Amino acid sequence: LLRRLALAAAAVVLAAIPAAAQGKTTVILVRHAEKALEGGSDPALSEAGQARARALAAELADDSVAAVLVTRFVRTQQTAAPLGIAPRVVPVEGAVEAHAAAVRAAVLAHAGHKVLVVGHSNTVPALVAALGGPAGITIADTEYANLFTVVLEDGKPPVFTRACYGAADPSGPCAAK
């Protein structure tokens, strides 16, 4: 019952996005950068992850990002840190659907602007789908270079793009060719 209620609430919020988009809202979604092997359940970024975080900041330097949404985990916050924008922590505890609803609400609070969302391999695909992008995206444990964008514009269907940033992944869509 709770899952159905969460999905129904998410559907209501999602339906409101185009009406509340106030022009064009660009949502940029990435998985946190590479994490260190040590650090328990909340490891910091590895050296490769720190380099990727800097690459993300360079990639978005001219994008006028107005807000950054992260989870409570150090790796998401460190991935966003080089942008120099104080992040908002969106809870990730519980069902992925509840997290997606919270992220959508936070995106709506920044309607008309560019928002960076730093998540996890299991949350980013759900967030992309919840914002109107394709369902069924997967992110392997070895993939960190994906940069997803969903553009929400009044009266238009969401526009989804997938790009790559930073060092190439060993496999997947952002692997070196």
Residue frames as a rotation matrix with the C-alpha (Angstrom) as fourth column:
LEU 1
0.570 0.821 0.000 0.00
0.821 -0.570 0.000 0.00
0.000 0.000 -1.000 0.00
LEU 2
0.461 -0.462 -0.757 2.79
0.150 -0.801 0.580 2.44
-0.875 -0.381 -0.300 0.91
ARG 3
-0.626 -0.713 0.317 4.57
0.400 0.056 0.915 1.71
-0.670 0.699 0.250 -2.37
ARG 4
-0.167 0.655 0.737 1.36
0.970 -0.025 0.243 2.42
0.177 0.755 -0.631 -4.32
LEU 5
0.780 0.441 -0.444 0.86
0.552 -0.820 0.155 5.67
-0.296 -0.365 -0.883 -2.41
ALA 6
0.004 -0.871 -0.491 4.46
0.115 -0.487 0.866 6.72
-0.993 -0.059 0.098 -3.11
LEU 7
-0.706 -0.236 0.667 4.06
0.644 0.176 0.744 5.93
-0.293 0.956 0.028 -6.81
ALA 8
0.289 0.888 0.358 0.76
0.941 -0.332 0.066 7.85
0.177 0.318 -0.932 -6.92
ALA 9
0.686 -0.107 -0.720 2.37
0.283 -0.872 0.399 10.85
-0.670 -0.477 -0.568 -5.21
ALA 10
-0.428 -0.904 -0.027 5.31
0.236 -0.140 0.962 10.67
-0.873 0.405 0.273 -7.62
ALA 11
-0.406 0.352 0.843 2.90
0.914 0.138 0.382 10.62
0.018 0.926 -0.378 -10.58
VAL 12
0.704 0.692 -0.161 1.15
0.703 -0.711 0.018 13.74
-0.102 -0.126 -0.987 -9.29
VAL 13
0.350 -0.666 -0.658 4.46
0.031 -0.694 0.719 15.58
-0.936 -0.272 -0.222 -8.89
LEU 14
-0.623 -0.607 0.493 5.68
0.466 0.219 0.858 14.41
-0.628 0.764 0.147 -12.30
ALA 15
0.050 0.740 0.671 2.45
0.995 -0.093 0.028 15.59
0.083 0.667 -0.741 -13.94
ALA 16
0.822 0.301 -0.483 3.03
0.418 -0.895 0.154 19.02
-0.386 -0.329 -0.862 -12.44
ILE 17
-0.104 -0.984 -0.143 6.57
0.579 -0.177 0.796 19.44
-0.809 0.000 0.588 -13.82
PRO 18
-0.473 -0.145 0.869 5.72
0.860 -0.287 0.421 20.75
0.189 0.947 0.261 -17.32
ALA 19
0.537 0.760 0.366 3.21
0.624 -0.650 0.435 23.22
0.568 -0.005 -0.823 -15.91
ALA 20
0.926 -0.173 -0.335 5.64
0.199 -0.529 0.825 24.43
-0.320 -0.831 -0.455 -13.28
ALA 21
0.303 -0.899 0.316 8.76
0.944 0.329 0.030 24.41
-0.131 0.289 0.948 -15.41
GLN 22
0.690 0.025 -0.723 8.63
0.141 -0.985 0.101 28.21
-0.710 -0.171 -0.683 -15.86
GLY 23
0.507 -0.504 -0.699 10.29
-0.854 -0.405 -0.327 28.22
-0.118 0.763 -0.636 -19.25
LYS 24
0.517 -0.419 -0.746 13.20
-0.208 0.785 -0.584 25.82
0.830 0.457 0.319 -19.52
THR 25
0.584 -0.363 0.726 14.56
-0.740 0.129 0.660 23.80
-0.333 -0.923 -0.193 -16.62
THR 26
0.334 -0.575 -0.747 17.69
-0.491 0.570 -0.659 21.78
0.805 0.587 -0.091 -17.34
VAL 27
0.747 -0.083 0.660 18.46
-0.574 0.421 0.703 18.88
-0.336 -0.903 0.267 -15.03
ILE 28
0.128 -0.812 -0.569 21.95
-0.683 0.344 -0.645 17.39
0.719 0.471 -0.511 -15.30
LEU 29
0.826 0.240 0.510 22.33
-0.541 0.588 0.601 13.99
-0.156 -0.772 0.616 -13.63
VAL 30
0.026 -0.857 -0.515 25.53
-0.606 0.396 -0.690 12.11
0.795 0.330 -0.509 -12.87
ARG 31
0.801 0.005 -0.599 26.58
0.401 0.739 0.542 9.22
0.445 -0.674 0.590 -10.72
HIS 32
0.815 -0.579 0.024 29.12
-0.352 -0.461 0.815 10.09
-0.460 -0.673 -0.579 -8.04
ALA 33
0.370 -0.783 -0.499 32.73
-0.792 0.014 -0.610 9.81
0.485 0.622 -0.615 -9.16
GLU 34
0.193 -0.385 -0.902 35.02
0.101 0.923 -0.372 6.88
0.976 -0.019 0.217 -8.40
LYS 35
0.807 0.157 0.570 35.15
-0.530 -0.234 0.815 6.05
0.261 -0.960 -0.105 -4.69
ALA 36
-0.274 -0.937 0.219 38.08
-0.919 0.188 -0.346 4.90
0.283 -0.296 -0.912 -2.58
LEU 37
-0.132 0.159 -0.978 38.32
-0.087 0.981 0.172 1.20
0.987 0.108 -0.115 -1.75
GLU 38
-0.633 -0.086 -0.769 38.53
0.729 0.269 -0.630 1.94
0.261 -0.959 -0.107 1.96
GLY 39
-0.898 0.303 0.320 36.09
-0.358 -0.924 -0.130 3.97
0.257 -0.232 0.938 4.01
GLY 40
-0.759 0.614 0.215 33.35
0.190 0.525 -0.829 1.52
-0.622 -0.589 -0.516 4.90
SER 41
-0.058 0.865 0.499 29.83
0.931 0.227 -0.285 2.32
-0.360 0.448 -0.818 3.73
ASP 42
0.918 0.369 -0.145 30.63
0.309 -0.895 -0.321 5.99
-0.248 0.250 -0.936 3.13
PRO 43
0.047 -0.993 0.110 34.00
0.881 0.093 0.464 6.20
-0.471 0.076 0.879 1.36
ALA 44
0.221 -0.131 -0.966 35.51
-0.243 -0.967 0.075 9.40
-0.945 0.218 -0.246 0.03
LEU 45
0.958 0.055 -0.283 36.52
-0.287 0.077 -0.955 9.77
-0.031 0.996 0.089 -3.61
SER 46
0.442 -0.848 0.293 39.65
0.744 0.529 0.409 8.09
-0.501 0.037 0.864 -4.89
GLU 47
-0.446 -0.665 -0.600 42.30
0.088 -0.699 0.710 10.08
-0.891 0.264 0.370 -6.80
ALA 48
-0.878 0.189 0.440 40.53
0.469 0.148 0.871 9.11
0.099 0.971 -0.218 -10.05
GLY 49
0.109 0.986 -0.128 37.25
0.988 -0.093 0.126 10.28
0.113 -0.140 -0.984 -8.53
GLN 50
0.178 -0.124 -0.976 38.73
0.427 -0.884 0.190 13.61
-0.887 -0.451 -0.105 -7.52
ALA 51
-0.859 -0.496 -0.128 39.99
0.064 -0.352 0.934 14.08
-0.509 0.794 0.334 -11.08
ARG 52
-0.563 0.726 0.396 36.53
0.750 0.247 0.613 13.22
0.347 0.642 -0.683 -12.42
ALA 53
0.310 0.675 -0.670 34.92
0.872 -0.482 -0.083 15.72
-0.378 -0.559 -0.738 -10.02
ARG 54
-0.276 -0.489 -0.828 37.23
0.054 -0.868 0.494 18.42
-0.960 0.091 0.265 -11.38
ALA 55
-0.963 -0.046 0.264 36.36
0.257 0.118 0.959 17.32
-0.075 0.992 -0.102 -14.94
LEU 56
-0.090 0.995 0.030 32.66
0.989 0.086 0.117 17.68
0.114 0.040 -0.993 -14.11
ALA 57
0.280 0.134 -0.951 33.23
0.485 -0.874 0.019 21.19
-0.828 -0.467 -0.310 -12.80
ALA 58
-0.698 -0.590 -0.405 35.14
-0.087 -0.492 0.866 22.07
-0.710 0.640 0.293 -15.98
GLU 59
-0.771 0.469 0.431 32.38
0.624 0.424 0.656 20.52
0.125 0.775 -0.620 -18.13
LEU 60
0.230 0.969 -0.095 29.72
0.953 -0.204 0.224 22.60
0.197 -0.142 -0.970 -16.38
ALA 61
-0.531 -0.566 -0.631 31.77
0.730 -0.684 0.000 25.79
-0.431 -0.460 0.776 -15.90
ASP 62
-0.988 0.126 -0.089 29.82
-0.154 -0.843 0.516 27.77
-0.010 0.523 0.852 -18.50
ASP 63
-0.587 0.793 -0.162 26.42
0.487 0.506 0.712 26.19
0.647 0.338 -0.683 -17.77
SER 64
-0.575 0.363 0.733 25.25
-0.593 -0.802 -0.068 28.59
0.563 -0.474 0.677 -15.03
VAL 65
-0.294 0.434 -0.851 24.24
0.531 0.815 0.232 25.81
0.795 -0.383 -0.470 -12.66
ALA 66
-0.073 0.392 0.917 21.91
-0.513 -0.803 0.302 27.39
0.855 -0.448 0.260 -10.10
ALA 67
0.422 0.285 0.861 21.51
-0.898 0.261 0.355 24.48
-0.124 -0.922 0.366 -7.68
VAL 68
-0.479 -0.589 -0.651 23.19
-0.551 0.779 -0.299 21.22
0.683 0.216 -0.698 -6.75
LEU 69
0.572 0.680 0.458 21.35
-0.814 0.403 0.418 18.26
0.099 -0.612 0.785 -5.24
VAL 70
-0.456 -0.768 -0.450 23.30
-0.567 0.640 -0.518 15.45
0.686 0.019 -0.727 -3.55
THR 71
0.582 0.536 -0.612 22.72
0.179 0.650 0.739 12.62
0.793 -0.540 0.283 -1.10
ARG 72
0.913 -0.196 0.359 24.10
-0.406 -0.332 0.851 12.45
-0.048 -0.923 -0.383 2.43
PHE 73
0.742 -0.640 0.200 27.02
0.599 0.767 0.229 10.34
-0.300 -0.050 0.953 1.24
VAL 74
0.209 -0.782 -0.587 30.49
0.008 -0.599 0.801 11.89
-0.978 -0.172 -0.118 1.12
ARG 75
-0.558 -0.532 0.636 31.12
0.575 0.305 0.759 10.67
-0.599 0.790 0.136 -2.45
THR 76
0.233 0.673 0.702 28.18
0.956 -0.289 -0.040 12.59
0.176 0.680 -0.711 -3.92
GLN 77
0.898 0.109 -0.427 29.10
0.262 -0.911 0.318 15.75
-0.355 -0.397 -0.847 -2.05
GLN 78
-0.011 -0.982 -0.187 32.76
0.061 -0.187 0.980 15.51
-0.998 -0.001 0.062 -3.07
THR 79
-0.302 -0.034 0.953 31.75
0.914 0.273 0.299 14.96
-0.270 0.961 -0.051 -6.70
ALA 80
0.566 0.648 0.509 29.85
0.754 -0.657 -0.002 18.25
0.333 0.385 -0.861 -6.68
ALA 81
0.514 -0.319 -0.797 32.29
0.610 -0.517 0.600 20.23
-0.603 -0.794 -0.071 -4.50
PRO 82
-0.545 -0.832 0.102 34.56
0.692 -0.378 0.614 21.60
-0.472 0.406 0.782 -7.28
LEU 83
-0.067 0.589 0.805 31.58
0.814 -0.435 0.386 23.52
0.577 0.681 -0.450 -8.70
GLY 84
-0.920 -0.391 -0.026 31.70
0.320 -0.711 -0.626 25.75
0.227 -0.584 0.780 -5.61
ILE 85
-0.272 0.905 0.327 27.92
-0.542 -0.424 0.725 25.73
0.795 0.020 0.606 -5.10
ALA 86
-0.735 0.066 0.675 26.56
-0.626 0.317 -0.712 24.81
-0.262 -0.946 -0.192 -1.67
PRO 87
-0.750 0.440 -0.494 24.61
-0.081 0.680 0.729 21.59
0.656 0.587 -0.474 -2.26
ARG 88
-0.001 0.803 0.595 21.21
-0.999 -0.033 0.043 20.62
0.054 -0.594 0.802 -0.91
VAL 89
-0.950 -0.295 0.105 21.13
-0.308 0.941 -0.141 17.13
-0.058 -0.166 -0.984 0.58
VAL 90
0.053 0.964 -0.262 18.11
-0.928 0.144 0.343 15.14
0.368 0.225 0.902 -0.58
PRO 91
-0.095 -0.090 0.991 17.41
-0.731 0.682 -0.008 12.06
-0.675 -0.726 -0.130 1.56
VAL 92
-0.306 -0.083 -0.948 17.99
-0.819 0.530 0.218 8.72
0.485 0.844 -0.230 -0.17
GLU 93
-0.908 0.006 0.418 16.84
-0.279 0.737 -0.616 6.43
-0.312 -0.676 -0.668 2.65
GLY 94
-0.026 0.954 0.300 13.88
-0.231 0.286 -0.930 4.20
-0.973 -0.094 0.213 1.86
ALA 95
0.374 0.309 0.875 12.44
0.670 0.562 -0.485 3.43
-0.641 0.767 0.003 -1.54
VAL 96
-0.716 -0.643 0.273 14.03
0.621 -0.407 0.670 4.83
-0.320 0.649 0.690 -4.69
GLU 97
-0.103 0.774 0.624 10.58
0.803 -0.305 0.512 6.16
0.587 0.554 -0.590 -5.66
ALA 98
0.741 0.355 -0.570 10.48
0.653 -0.575 0.492 8.32
-0.153 -0.737 -0.658 -2.50
HIS 99
-0.179 -0.887 -0.426 13.94
0.503 -0.455 0.735 9.67
-0.845 -0.083 0.528 -3.30
ALA 100
-0.674 -0.027 0.738 12.82
0.727 -0.207 0.655 10.41
0.135 0.978 0.159 -6.88
ALA 101
0.414 0.892 0.179 9.78
0.790 -0.450 0.416 12.32
0.452 -0.030 -0.892 -5.58
ALA 102
0.582 -0.265 -0.769 12.01
0.522 -0.603 0.603 14.37
-0.623 -0.752 -0.213 -3.26
VAL 103
-0.571 -0.818 0.072 14.42
0.541 -0.309 0.782 15.17
-0.617 0.486 0.619 -6.10
ARG 104
-0.327 0.527 0.785 11.55
0.834 -0.230 0.502 16.19
0.444 0.818 -0.364 -8.40
ALA 105
0.731 0.610 -0.306 10.22
0.679 -0.606 0.414 18.53
0.067 -0.511 -0.857 -5.72
ALA 106
0.185 -0.758 -0.626 13.70
0.424 -0.513 0.746 20.05
-0.887 -0.403 0.226 -5.28
VAL 107
-0.689 -0.375 0.621 14.02
0.707 -0.155 0.691 20.49
-0.163 0.914 0.371 -9.06
LEU 108
0.182 0.860 0.476 10.66
0.850 -0.381 0.363 22.28
0.494 0.338 -0.801 -9.13
ALA 109
0.651 0.005 -0.759 11.95
0.575 -0.656 0.489 24.68
-0.495 -0.755 -0.429 -6.49
HIS 110
-0.293 -0.818 -0.495 14.57
0.039 -0.528 0.848 25.73
-0.955 0.229 0.186 -9.07
ALA 111
0.356 0.529 0.771 12.28
0.788 0.272 -0.552 25.81
-0.501 0.804 -0.320 -12.10
GLY 112
0.996 0.036 0.081 13.65
0.080 -0.756 -0.649 27.83
0.038 0.653 -0.756 -14.98
HIS 113
0.424 -0.900 0.102 17.26
-0.875 -0.378 0.302 27.15
-0.233 -0.217 -0.948 -14.01
LYS 114
0.200 -0.467 -0.862 19.97
-0.384 0.772 -0.507 24.50
0.902 0.432 -0.025 -14.40
VAL 115
0.572 0.064 0.818 20.19
-0.806 0.230 0.545 21.93
-0.153 -0.971 0.184 -11.64
LEU 116
-0.308 -0.705 -0.638 22.93
-0.621 0.658 -0.427 19.34
0.721 0.265 -0.640 -11.10
VAL 117
0.726 0.488 0.485 21.88
-0.688 0.527 0.498 16.10
-0.013 -0.695 0.719 -9.40
VAL 118
-0.387 -0.858 -0.336 24.63
-0.745 0.506 -0.434 13.79
0.542 0.083 -0.836 -8.14
GLY 119
0.582 0.690 0.430 23.31
-0.812 0.516 0.271 10.34
-0.035 -0.507 0.861 -7.27
HIS 120
-0.283 -0.580 0.763 24.20
-0.558 0.747 0.361 6.68
-0.780 -0.323 -0.536 -7.36
SER 121
-0.935 -0.145 -0.323 24.15
-0.352 0.488 0.799 3.87
0.042 0.860 -0.508 -9.91
ASN 122
-0.686 0.723 -0.080 20.79
0.726 0.687 -0.027 2.70
0.036 -0.077 -0.996 -8.54
THR 123
-0.042 0.719 -0.694 19.14
0.550 -0.563 -0.617 6.14
-0.834 -0.407 -0.372 -8.21
VAL 124
-0.618 -0.254 -0.744 20.21
-0.335 -0.771 0.542 8.06
-0.711 0.584 0.391 -11.33
PRO 125
-0.952 0.301 0.054 18.29
0.182 0.417 0.891 5.78
0.246 0.858 -0.452 -13.76
ALA 126
-0.207 0.920 -0.332 15.12
0.977 0.178 -0.115 6.14
-0.047 -0.349 -0.936 -11.67
LEU 127
-0.128 0.100 -0.987 15.58
0.296 -0.946 -0.135 9.92
-0.947 -0.309 0.092 -11.52
VAL 128
-0.929 -0.218 -0.300 16.03
-0.223 -0.318 0.921 10.16
-0.296 0.923 0.247 -15.29
ALA 129
-0.705 0.708 0.027 12.81
0.562 0.535 0.631 8.19
0.432 0.460 -0.775 -15.82
ALA 130
-0.084 0.699 -0.711 10.93
0.925 -0.210 -0.316 10.19
-0.370 -0.684 -0.629 -13.18
LEU 131
-0.314 -0.106 -0.944 11.83
-0.014 -0.993 0.116 13.42
-0.949 0.050 0.310 -14.96
GLY 132
0.643 0.688 -0.335 10.49
-0.373 -0.101 -0.922 12.12
-0.669 0.718 0.192 -18.27
GLY 133
-0.235 -0.786 -0.572 13.62
-0.967 0.128 0.222 10.54
-0.101 0.605 -0.790 -19.72
PRO 134
0.081 0.271 -0.959 13.74
-0.559 0.809 0.182 6.93
0.825 0.522 0.217 -20.85
ALA 135
0.635 0.137 0.761 13.11
-0.714 0.480 0.510 4.09
-0.295 -0.867 0.402 -18.42
GLY 136
0.975 -0.167 0.149 15.46
0.193 0.964 -0.184 1.15
-0.113 0.208 0.972 -18.28
ILE 137
0.444 -0.886 0.135 18.82
-0.519 -0.376 -0.768 2.95
0.731 0.271 -0.627 -18.22
THR 138
0.909 -0.254 -0.329 21.43
0.414 0.631 0.656 0.95
0.041 -0.733 0.679 -16.36
ILE 139
0.505 -0.817 0.280 24.73
-0.725 -0.577 -0.375 2.06
0.468 -0.013 -0.884 -14.89
ALA 140
0.585 -0.377 -0.718 27.31
0.363 0.913 -0.183 -0.67
0.725 -0.154 0.671 -14.26
ASP 141
0.835 -0.293 -0.466 29.56
0.457 -0.102 0.884 -0.61
-0.307 -0.950 0.049 -11.20
THR 142
-0.161 -0.983 0.084 32.47
0.823 -0.087 0.562 0.41
-0.545 0.160 0.823 -13.44
GLU 143
-0.096 0.208 0.973 30.65
0.817 -0.542 0.196 3.32
0.568 0.814 -0.118 -15.14
TYR 144
-0.057 0.008 -0.998 31.23
0.784 -0.619 -0.050 6.87
-0.619 -0.785 0.029 -13.91
ALA 145
-0.854 -0.507 -0.119 31.48
0.318 -0.688 0.653 8.97
-0.413 0.520 0.748 -17.07
ASN 146
-0.299 0.819 0.490 27.78
0.890 0.055 0.452 9.22
0.343 0.571 -0.746 -17.99
LEU 147
-0.886 0.158 -0.437 26.27
0.040 -0.911 -0.411 12.70
-0.463 -0.381 0.800 -18.02
PHE 148
-0.392 0.848 0.356 22.50
0.914 0.314 0.258 12.64
0.107 0.426 -0.898 -18.49
THR 149
-0.961 0.160 -0.225 20.44
-0.121 -0.977 -0.178 15.74
-0.248 -0.144 0.958 -19.23
VAL 150
-0.268 0.940 0.213 16.68
0.964 0.259 0.068 16.16
0.009 0.223 -0.975 -19.11
VAL 151
-0.999 -0.003 0.032 15.31
0.006 -0.996 0.090 19.49
0.031 0.090 0.995 -20.33
LEU 152
-0.254 0.956 -0.148 11.82
0.919 0.191 -0.344 20.40
-0.301 -0.223 -0.927 -19.15
GLU 153
-0.998 -0.040 -0.058 10.08
0.016 -0.932 0.362 23.16
-0.068 0.360 0.930 -21.08
ASP 154
-0.399 0.911 -0.100 6.54
-0.312 -0.238 -0.920 24.47
-0.862 -0.336 0.379 -20.82
GLY 155
0.472 0.810 -0.349 4.16
-0.619 0.022 -0.785 22.72
-0.628 0.586 0.511 -23.19
LYS 156
0.238 -0.469 -0.851 6.80
-0.832 0.353 -0.427 20.41
0.501 0.809 -0.306 -24.65
PRO 157
0.948 0.010 -0.319 7.79
0.117 0.919 0.376 16.82
0.297 -0.394 0.870 -23.91
PRO 158
0.634 -0.772 0.051 11.01
-0.294 -0.180 0.939 16.40
-0.715 -0.610 -0.341 -21.92
VAL 159
0.759 -0.508 -0.408 14.19
-0.405 0.122 -0.906 16.24
0.510 0.853 -0.113 -24.01
PHE 160
0.813 -0.461 0.355 16.76
-0.077 0.519 0.851 13.66
-0.577 -0.720 0.387 -22.93
THR 161
0.612 -0.702 -0.364 20.43
-0.484 0.031 -0.875 13.45
0.626 0.711 -0.321 -23.90
ARG 162
0.885 -0.460 0.077 23.28
0.237 0.586 0.775 11.22
-0.401 -0.667 0.628 -22.77
ALA 163
0.653 -0.757 0.026 26.88
-0.420 -0.390 -0.820 12.38
0.630 0.524 -0.572 -22.99
CYS 164
0.590 -0.573 -0.569 30.20
0.759 0.634 0.149 11.47
0.275 -0.519 0.809 -21.43
TYR 165
0.752 -0.427 0.502 32.67
-0.449 -0.890 -0.084 13.51
0.483 -0.162 -0.861 -19.39
GLY 166
0.411 -0.685 0.601 36.08
-0.786 0.068 0.615 13.00
-0.462 -0.725 -0.510 -17.84
ALA 167
-0.665 -0.747 0.007 38.13
-0.679 0.608 0.412 9.85
-0.312 0.269 -0.911 -18.31
ALA 168
-0.116 0.598 -0.793 36.61
-0.739 0.481 0.471 7.04
0.663 0.641 0.387 -20.35
ASP 169
0.427 0.349 0.834 35.00
-0.795 0.585 0.162 4.08
-0.431 -0.732 0.527 -18.57
PRO 170
-0.636 -0.693 0.340 36.47
-0.465 0.695 0.548 0.59
-0.616 0.190 -0.764 -19.10
SER 171
-0.824 0.447 0.348 33.20
0.566 0.621 0.542 -0.54
0.026 0.643 -0.765 -20.71
GLY 172
0.010 0.931 -0.364 29.72
0.738 -0.253 -0.626 0.74
-0.675 -0.262 -0.690 -21.52
PRO 173
0.733 0.446 0.514 28.56
0.681 -0.482 -0.552 3.77
0.002 0.754 -0.657 -23.53
CYS 174
0.913 -0.407 0.031 31.44
-0.408 -0.912 0.049 5.95
0.008 -0.058 -0.998 -22.32
ALA 175
0.536 -0.748 0.390 34.24
0.395 0.631 0.667 3.47
-0.746 -0.203 0.634 -22.96
ALA 176
-0.131 -0.681 -0.720 37.26
-0.591 -0.530 0.608 4.49
-0.796 0.505 -0.333 -25.00
LYS 177
0.834 0.479 0.275 36.81
-0.043 0.552 -0.833 3.42
-0.550 0.683 0.481 -28.60
